[in-house]
């Protein structure tokens, strides 16, 4: 997050045509050398070739290490990515390899791609306590054991906002050196590099040197991250900056943004609509726990996933929001075998007429959040006394409600009648096991909870 010191606002303009032409001539690099998540032709792909577009939020783990339960709420609200704030120990309590391994495990359990970032670099050159990108690489090497083998599930954001408004001219060389050191140390992961100027690149240092920096990665597996706050307060500025990268075939995402800030009022609507139209990722700041006068950037109150703020409502449930546009990474397709060690000598003559009362499923409906004209619902499906391989839930709205979007289920509407069926990864449930799906709906007048029925597949 940018410092509270005032940033000099610069109007986004294109530099000399030769700079852009040089970027346009830049090749995509040998992306086939990368493993796991990888960059190719200016886009991020999973190992199976499926394009992955990040839609998520930042979570301040290093300052709130006991709030990892928030990952389940972030996922439930529709995100496919979480950007996790870590510390190298340079400014805050160090997150060691064991802690980082647990974070990764929790991200995977919640079916979230995990972008890990070192926050201690924030504002280097202007903020006296900040550490250099070189020191951040030292940290990544020190916890490399927790990251090896996780290339399908994590991205490494080398250092948050690595230069302030002083010394930012060093960004190209410092960033290139950091990339080279990471590759020499054996990191095959997708690397994310932040812009200088507290992440906002008002000097266009990242924009105009990105092509050169990109070529220093021998695997071609590096993305650029712009943070959009007060410098990006018009749609024209947002569009110009992002399109410069897209036109040049350079991989870019909006790694941080908010709906307001002390240095100006960013155009969050333009940020979300432009990234959607260009097929680019975005990560909003931040889930909860902001201080220092920017508490308005909290998406939920006091880490309560059922208490969205106005900013939380906007980014999760608004136009071009996370719930509407996020697609889960395909690495999470398929559920584990519910019975991985079956009886090798089953009964050759099983009961042809099992007791119908031992199987089946049940469902419960709850309204987890509500606002004028809209609401968020959740349905929990629980298997009976035996395992099931699929389920379908039905209900009829009694007050004219309708569903506008859903996740973790295939939902069909016929007037007020709703049918929700499992998707590929959550149909198989052990006896007594449960899963849930969520949705966003509209209402007018009243919003009573309907009765729901569940049928096992």
GIHUUR-V258348 format. One record per residue. N is the residue number from 1. RES is the residue in one letter. PSI is psi in whole degrees, -180 to 180 (NA if undefined). Layout:
N	RES	PSI
N	RES	PSI
This chain:
1	X	135
2	X	153
3	X	159
4	X	-10
5	X	146
6	X	132
7	X	140
8	X	122
9	X	128
10	X	134
11	X	132
12	X	115
13	X	156
14	X	141
15	X	-166
16	X	146
17	X	-29
18	X	-32
19	X	-44
20	X	-40
21	X	-40
22	X	-40
23	X	-39
24	X	-28
25	X	-6
26	X	132
27	X	161
28	X	-16
29	X	165
30	X	71
31	X	-21
32	X	-8
33	X	-15
34	X	161
35	X	163
36	X	-143
37	X	140
38	X	155
39	X	135
40	X	129
41	X	40
42	X	12
43	X	159
44	X	131
45	X	152
46	X	170
47	X	-27
48	X	4
49	X	0
50	X	128
51	X	137
52	X	121
53	X	117
54	X	134
55	X	108
56	X	-164
57	X	162
58	X	145
59	X	124
60	X	68
61	X	-40
62	X	-28
63	X	-20
64	X	67
65	X	-14
66	X	14
67	X	28
68	X	-18
69	X	-19
70	X	-25
71	X	-37
72	X	-39
73	X	-39
74	X	-42
75	X	-45
76	X	-32
77	X	-2
78	X	-5
79	X	151
80	X	-5
81	X	146
82	X	133
83	X	117
84	X	123
85	X	123
86	X	163
87	X	140
88	X	-8
89	X	-6
90	X	-32
91	X	-28
92	X	-180
93	X	131
94	X	135
95	X	109
96	X	178
97	X	-38
98	X	-43
99	X	-43
100	X	-39
101	X	-38
102	X	-39
103	X	-47
104	X	-43
105	X	-42
106	X	-36
107	X	-46
108	X	-41
109	X	-31
110	X	12
111	X	43
112	X	134
113	X	138
114	X	116
115	X	115
116	X	134
117	X	144
118	X	121
119	X	-14
120	X	-16
121	X	-7
122	X	118
123	X	23
124	X	139
125	X	-25
126	X	-38
127	X	113
128	X	-30
129	X	-9
130	X	150
131	X	163
132	X	164
133	X	-34
134	X	-42
135	X	-34
136	X	-40
137	X	-39
138	X	-42
139	X	-47
140	X	-40
141	X	-36
142	X	-23
143	X	21
144	X	-30
145	X	-31
146	X	-16
147	X	-22
148	X	137
149	X	1
150	X	19
151	X	-25
152	X	-19
153	X	-18
154	X	156
155	X	146
156	X	110
157	X	99
158	X	-46
159	X	134
160	X	130
161	X	67
162	X	-7
163	X	144
164	X	-136
165	X	13
166	X	137
167	X	8
168	X	-15
169	X	-19
170	X	-7
171	X	-46
172	X	-48
173	X	-41
174	X	-39
175	X	-42
176	X	-43
177	X	-39
178	X	-43
179	X	-47
180	X	-42
181	X	-40
182	X	-44
183	X	-40
184	X	-29
185	X	-6
186	X	12
187	X	123
188	X	1
189	X	159
190	X	128
191	X	141
192	X	130
193	X	129
194	X	157
195	X	159
196	X	-167
197	X	50
198	X	35
199	X	-9
200	X	-9
201	X	41
202	X	-22
203	X	-6
204	X	24
205	X	-44
206	X	-45
207	X	-44
208	X	-7
209	X	4
210	X	-42
211	X	-43
212	X	-45
213	X	-40
214	X	-38
215	X	-13
216	X	-11
217	X	110
218	X	-18
219	X	-7
220	X	28
221	X	49
222	X	139
223	X	154
224	X	143
225	X	123
226	X	137
227	X	127
228	X	107
229	X	-127
230	X	-26
231	X	-27
232	X	70
233	X	8
234	X	154
235	X	-35
236	X	-41
237	X	-43
238	X	-50
239	X	-44
240	X	-46
241	X	-50
242	X	-40
243	X	-28
244	X	-43
245	X	-46
246	X	-46
247	X	-30
248	X	-1
249	X	26
250	X	134
251	X	127
252	X	145
253	X	161
254	X	101
255	X	-15
256	X	145
257	X	164
258	X	-177
259	X	-8
260	X	161
261	X	160
262	X	-22
263	X	6
264	X	176
265	X	98
266	X	151
267	X	83
268	X	-31
269	X	-43
270	X	-39
271	X	-45
272	X	-38
273	X	-37
274	X	-43
275	X	-38
276	X	-44
277	X	-30
278	X	-6
279	X	39
280	X	156
281	X	159
282	X	148
283	X	118
284	X	153
285	X	129
286	X	170
287	X	-58
288	X	164
289	X	12
290	X	148
291	X	-163
292	X	26
293	X	1
294	X	34
295	X	-23
296	X	-11
297	X	-2
298	X	135
299	X	-25
300	X	157
301	X	124
302	X	42
303	X	21
304	X	107
305	X	-13
306	X	7
307	X	74
308	X	139
309	X	178
310	X	-37
311	X	-41
312	X	-43
313	X	-42
314	X	-51
315	X	-32
316	X	-43
317	X	-4
318	X	-177
319	X	133
320	X	23
321	X	178
322	X	-49
323	X	-32
324	X	-30
325	X	-16
326	X	141
327	X	129
328	X	144
329	X	139
330	X	-12
331	X	-22
332	X	3
333	X	143
334	X	136
335	X	154
336	X	152
337	X	119
338	X	-15
339	X	75
340	X	-14
341	X	69
342	X	161
343	X	119
344	X	-11
345	X	70
346	X	161
347	X	120
348	X	-10
349	X	69
350	X	161
351	X	117
352	X	-9
353	X	69
354	X	158
355	X	116
356	X	-15
357	X	-8
358	X	-13
359	X	-143
360	X	-171
361	X	164
362	X	162
363	X	147
364	X	141
365	X	134
366	X	150
367	X	111
368	X	-18
369	X	150
370	X	142
371	X	169
372	X	119
373	X	-3
374	X	162
375	X	163
376	X	130
377	X	161
378	X	138
379	X	129
380	X	128
381	X	130
382	X	130
383	X	155
384	X	-140
385	X	3
386	X	161
387	X	152
388	X	156
389	X	0
390	X	164
391	X	159
392	X	133
393	X	136
394	X	145
395	X	167
396	X	122
397	X	138
398	X	-5
399	X	24
400	X	15
401	X	161
402	X	156
403	X	132
404	X	-26
405	X	155
406	X	161
407	X	153
408	X	18
409	X	153
410	X	115
411	X	130
412	X	143
413	X	140
414	X	94
415	X	-125
416	X	-4
417	X	133
418	X	136
419	X	125
420	X	128
421	X	155
422	X	155
423	X	-178
424	X	-32
425	X	-6
426	X	22
427	X	-33
428	X	120
429	X	136
430	X	165
431	X	126
432	X	-4
433	X	159
434	X	160
435	X	171
436	X	157
437	X	159
438	X	168
439	X	160
440	X	135
441	X	171
442	X	153
443	X	163
444	X	121
445	X	-69
446	X	163
447	X	63
448	X	151
449	X	129
450	X	165
451	X	141
452	X	149
453	X	150
454	X	136
455	X	127
456	X	142
457	X	NA
